[in-house]
């Protein structure tokens, strides 16, 4: 978890407990798909986008000098 260095108070929040059986959760959906280069490319692009958003939230300079 990324911490905000400007935040003055540290509040610890307890994470909600997950159900013992993953199928019991209302939002869980399991999809079986064949692994293809297209699928790997889509997942890699998604992860790169997440890393970029995390970098922007942490105010990291993403430009190369």
Secondary structure, 3 states (H helix, E strand, C coil): CCCCCCCCCCCCCCCCCCCCCHHHCCCCCCCCCCCCHHHHHHHHHHHHHHHHHHHHHCCCCCCCC
